[in-house]
Amino acid sequence: MTTCYCGNHLSFEECCKPFIDGTRKPATAIELMKSRFSAYATADADYLIETTHKSTRKSQTKEAIEAWATSNHWIKLDVIEITDFTVTFEAHYIDNHKLEQIHFEKSNFVFENNSWYYVDGIFKK
């Protein structure tokens, strides 16, 4: 069994896929954040758009999300800190130049209309 992209010991089919395919809804910000990492790893731009809050959704296009997701090889996710509405993490990936990179972000989430949404983040370069 291969573990989920998000680093959980469960398989992708048992862990993040039910969120991405709409079978289940994330119950917490961390579940949403991990499922969004798995969506990047599987290049599921539709899920990423659907789980982005309407206030910031218009700043991202499906084409740009797909390009970012597919131009990188997503290696692992390290969660650093979790609060009720924020998740600080490092997403490790290999870029299109074959260089290992780390995307650091403190993401902000909101719970609205019985669903969690990614709002925005603070990034460190």
Buried (B, 14 or more C-beta within 10 A) or exposed (E): EEEBBBBBEEEBEEBBBBBBEEEEBBEBBBBBBBBBBBBBBBBBBEBBBBBBBEEBBEEBEEEEBBBBBEEBEBBEBEBEEBEEBBBBBBBBBEEEEEEEEEBBBBBBBEBEEEEBBBBBBEEEE
